[in-house]
Amino acid sequence: MISVSDIHMHFGGIRAVDGTSLTIDQGSITGLIGPNGAGKTTLFNVIAGVLKPTSGSVTLDGEDITGLEPHQLFAKGLLRTFQIAHEFSTLTVLENLMVVPGDQPGERLWQAWFHNDRVREVEDRVREKAREVIEFLEISHLENELAGNLSGGQKKLLELGRTMMVDAKIVFLDEVGAGVNRTLLNTIGTSIQRLNQERGYTFCMIEHDMDFIGRMCDPVICMAEGRLLAQGTVDEIKANEEVIEAYLGTGRKHKARGEE
């Protein structure tokens, strides 16, 4: 579904992404791991249109999407969430979901003035869909809660819910488990798996929790210093000496250097 070809993202002399190529298969839940500073979030930002790459290309279903703006990618079904949730804090959970679908007639003043029935009809449909999402995520008790009052994990669930308000093809999740308690993380994980299995969503997630990665992801891709380091199952990645070296500096290579 996604093909990243020789992406470079430079900030002055810093090579945040340095010639990375990878693919994300349709229907997969792909994990993207690596030590801090590996270039994971920068790569996400390039794919999602937040950053224009120095060089290289990104394709979605064979279409070159390199350099497209986030709203253009949104319309094509490519969405992302953030490590720090971006909610409308003074709107309720229901209202946060209802603002997601684009091109609603109520957004245009003249439609509200002269086609009020049409505006209400569309708004009713959007509200119904938002309530279906809330029920799917099992957060009906939070429907009328202000989003700013939610816990960190509940905000992550809300972000996931926003991806369900449109016809998402692929969703990039940036540290969905960061700051989330284990019980709520299990709920988030189950929701992601259901979306993948029941609705055909493709996911790619950055995550540091290897237990969560092991439960959710196949394949797992590891980056280090802006480059692709290894790819495989979670067990293969955990046993990979280069991955161990990158994370901990305790692989055989490190030991060999210490013995010299």
C-alpha positions as CSV (number, residue, x, y, z in Angstrom):
1,M,0.0,0.0,0.0
2,I,2.8,2.4,0.9
3,S,6.2,2.4,-0.8
4,V,9.0,4.7,0.5
5,S,11.9,4.9,-1.9
6,D,15.3,6.4,-0.9
7,I,13.8,9.1,1.3
8,H,16.3,11.7,2.6
9,M,15.2,14.5,5.0
10,H,18.0,16.9,5.9
11,F,17.9,19.8,8.3
12,G,21.1,21.7,7.5
13,G,23.9,19.2,8.2
14,I,21.6,16.9,10.1
15,R,20.4,13.8,8.2
16,A,17.3,12.9,10.1
17,V,16.3,10.4,7.5
18,D,19.2,9.2,5.4
19,G,18.2,7.1,2.4
20,T,15.4,5.0,3.9
21,S,13.3,2.6,1.7
22,L,10.5,0.4,3.0
23,T,7.1,-0.9,2.1
24,I,3.9,-1.3,4.1
25,D,1.6,-4.1,2.9
26,Q,-2.2,-3.6,2.7
27,G,-4.0,-5.1,5.6
28,S,-0.9,-5.3,7.9
29,I,-0.2,-3.8,11.2
30,T,3.5,-2.8,10.8
31,G,5.6,-1.7,13.7
32,L,8.3,0.9,13.4
33,I,10.8,0.9,16.2
34,G,14.2,2.3,17.0
35,P,16.1,4.3,19.6
36,N,15.4,8.0,20.2
37,G,16.7,10.1,17.3
38,A,16.4,7.2,14.8
39,G,14.2,9.3,12.4
40,K,11.0,7.5,13.0
41,T,8.7,10.5,13.5
42,T,10.5,12.5,10.8
43,L,9.7,9.7,8.4
44,F,6.1,9.7,9.5
45,N,6.0,13.4,8.9
46,V,7.4,13.0,5.4
47,I,4.9,10.3,4.5
48,A,2.0,12.3,6.0
49,G,2.9,15.5,4.2
50,V,3.9,17.5,7.2
51,L,7.5,17.7,5.8
52,K,8.6,17.9,2.2
53,P,11.5,15.4,1.7
54,T,14.9,16.6,0.6
55,S,14.8,13.8,-2.0
56,G,13.1,10.4,-2.6
57,S,9.5,9.4,-3.2
58,V,6.4,8.1,-1.4
59,T,3.6,6.2,-3.2
60,L,0.2,5.2,-2.0
61,D,-1.4,2.4,-4.0
62,G,1.0,3.1,-6.8
63,E,0.3,6.8,-6.9
64,D,3.1,9.2,-6.2
65,I,2.1,11.3,-3.2
66,T,5.4,12.9,-2.5
67,G,5.0,16.4,-1.2
68,L,1.2,16.4,-1.1
69,E,-0.3,18.5,1.8
70,P,-1.8,16.7,4.8
71,H,-5.4,17.7,3.8
72,Q,-4.8,16.2,0.3
73,L,-3.6,12.9,1.8
74,F,-6.5,13.0,4.3
75,A,-8.9,13.0,1.3
76,K,-7.0,10.0,-0.1
77,G,-7.5,8.0,3.2
78,L,-4.0,8.5,4.7
79,L,-4.3,9.7,8.3
80,R,-2.0,10.0,11.3
81,T,-2.2,10.4,15.0
82,F,0.3,12.2,17.2
83,Q,2.4,11.2,20.3
84,I,0.7,14.1,22.1
85,A,-3.0,14.0,21.3
86,H,-4.4,17.0,19.4
87,E,-8.0,17.3,20.6
88,F,-10.3,20.3,20.6
89,S,-10.3,20.6,24.4
90,T,-13.4,22.8,24.7
91,L,-15.6,20.5,22.6
92,T,-17.1,17.3,23.8
93,V,-16.0,13.9,22.7
94,L,-19.0,13.7,20.3
95,E,-18.3,17.1,18.9
96,N,-14.6,16.3,18.4
97,L,-15.7,13.4,16.2
98,M,-18.4,15.4,14.3
99,V,-15.9,18.0,13.1
100,V,-13.8,15.4,11.3
101,P,-15.6,14.8,8.0
102,G,-14.8,17.4,5.4
103,D,-17.0,19.5,3.2
104,Q,-20.0,19.5,5.4
105,P,-22.6,22.0,4.1
106,G,-22.9,23.7,7.5
107,E,-19.4,25.0,7.1
108,R,-20.6,27.4,4.4
109,L,-22.6,30.4,5.6
110,W,-24.9,30.6,2.5
111,Q,-25.8,26.9,3.0
112,A,-26.8,27.5,6.6
113,W,-28.9,30.5,5.5
114,F,-30.7,29.0,2.4
115,H,-30.4,25.2,2.8
116,N,-31.0,24.7,6.5
117,D,-32.8,21.4,6.0
118,R,-29.8,20.0,4.0
119,V,-27.4,21.1,6.8
120,R,-29.5,19.4,9.5
121,E,-29.8,16.2,7.4
122,V,-26.0,15.9,7.0
123,E,-25.4,16.9,10.6
124,D,-27.8,14.2,11.8
125,R,-25.9,11.6,9.7
126,V,-22.5,12.7,11.0
127,R,-23.8,12.6,14.6
128,E,-25.2,9.1,14.1
129,K,-21.8,7.9,12.8
130,A,-20.0,9.6,15.7
131,R,-22.1,7.7,18.1
132,E,-21.4,4.4,16.3
133,V,-17.7,5.2,16.7
134,I,-18.1,6.0,20.4
135,E,-20.0,2.7,20.9
136,F,-17.3,0.8,18.9
137,L,-14.6,2.2,21.2
138,E,-16.7,1.5,24.3
139,I,-16.5,5.1,25.5
140,S,-20.3,5.9,25.5
141,H,-19.9,7.2,29.1
142,L,-17.6,9.9,27.8
143,E,-19.8,11.1,24.9
144,N,-20.6,14.5,26.5
145,E,-17.4,15.0,28.4
146,L,-15.1,17.8,27.3
147,A,-12.1,16.4,25.5
148,G,-9.8,18.5,27.6
149,N,-10.9,16.6,30.7
150,L,-9.9,13.2,29.3
151,S,-7.0,11.2,30.5
152,G,-4.0,10.7,28.1
153,G,-5.2,7.2,27.2
154,Q,-8.7,8.4,26.5
155,K,-7.4,11.1,24.3
156,K,-5.5,8.5,22.3
157,L,-8.8,6.6,21.9
158,L,-10.5,9.7,20.7
159,E,-7.7,10.2,18.1
160,L,-8.3,6.7,16.9
161,G,-12.0,7.4,16.8
162,R,-11.4,10.4,14.6
163,T,-9.8,8.2,12.0
164,M,-13.0,6.2,11.9
165,M,-15.1,9.2,10.9
166,V,-13.7,9.0,7.3
167,D,-12.9,6.2,5.0
168,A,-9.3,5.7,6.1
169,K,-7.1,3.4,4.1
170,I,-4.0,3.6,6.2
171,V,-3.4,5.1,9.7
172,F,0.0,6.1,11.1
173,L,0.0,5.9,14.9
174,D,2.8,7.8,16.7
175,E,3.5,6.2,20.1
176,V,-0.2,5.4,20.8
177,G,1.0,3.7,24.1
178,A,3.0,6.7,25.4
179,G,1.7,7.7,28.9
180,V,-1.2,5.2,28.7
181,N,-1.9,2.8,31.6
182,R,-1.8,-0.9,30.8
183,T,-5.6,-1.5,31.0
184,L,-6.4,1.3,28.6
185,L,-3.6,0.3,26.3
186,N,-5.1,-3.1,26.0
187,T,-8.4,-1.5,25.1
188,I,-6.7,0.6,22.4
189,G,-4.9,-2.4,21.1
190,T,-8.1,-4.4,20.8
191,S,-9.7,-1.5,18.9
192,I,-6.8,-1.3,16.5
193,Q,-7.0,-5.1,15.9
194,R,-10.8,-5.0,15.3
195,L,-10.4,-2.1,12.8
196,N,-7.7,-4.1,11.0
197,Q,-9.6,-7.4,11.0
198,E,-13.2,-6.2,10.6
199,R,-12.8,-3.0,8.6
200,G,-9.6,-3.7,6.7
201,Y,-7.6,-0.8,8.1
202,T,-3.9,-0.8,7.5
203,F,-1.7,0.5,10.3
204,C,1.8,1.5,10.8
205,M,2.8,2.4,14.4
206,I,5.8,3.9,16.1
207,E,6.1,2.3,19.6
208,H,8.7,1.7,22.3
209,D,6.7,-0.9,24.2
210,M,8.0,-4.1,22.8
211,D,5.3,-6.2,24.5
212,F,2.7,-4.1,22.8
213,I,4.6,-4.3,19.5
214,G,4.8,-8.1,19.9
215,R,1.1,-8.4,20.4
216,M,0.1,-6.1,17.6
217,C,2.7,-6.1,14.8
218,D,3.9,-8.2,11.9
219,P,6.3,-7.2,10.4
220,V,8.4,-5.0,12.6
221,I,10.9,-2.5,11.1
222,C,13.8,-1.1,13.0
223,M,15.4,2.3,12.2
224,A,18.7,3.7,13.5
225,E,20.5,6.9,12.6
226,G,18.0,7.7,9.9
227,R,18.4,4.4,8.1
228,L,16.5,1.1,7.9
229,L,18.4,-1.3,10.2
230,A,16.4,-4.5,10.2
231,Q,12.9,-6.0,9.3
232,G,11.2,-9.2,10.3
233,T,9.0,-10.7,13.0
234,V,9.2,-9.4,16.5
235,D,11.2,-12.4,17.6
236,E,13.6,-12.0,14.7
237,I,14.0,-8.3,15.6
238,K,14.6,-9.0,19.3
239,A,17.3,-11.5,18.4
240,N,19.0,-9.3,15.8
241,E,22.5,-8.2,17.0
242,E,22.4,-4.9,15.1
243,V,19.1,-4.0,16.8
244,I,20.5,-4.9,20.2
245,E,23.6,-2.9,19.5
246,A,21.5,0.1,18.4
247,Y,19.2,0.0,21.5
248,L,21.6,-1.1,24.2
249,G,25.1,-1.2,22.9
250,T,25.4,-4.7,24.4
251,G,25.5,-6.9,21.3
252,R,28.4,-9.2,20.3
253,K,29.9,-6.3,18.2
254,H,30.1,-4.2,21.3
255,K,31.6,-7.0,23.4
256,A,34.1,-7.7,20.7
257,R,35.2,-4.0,20.7
258,G,35.5,-4.2,24.5
259,E,37.8,-7.2,24.3
260,E,40.2,-5.5,21.7
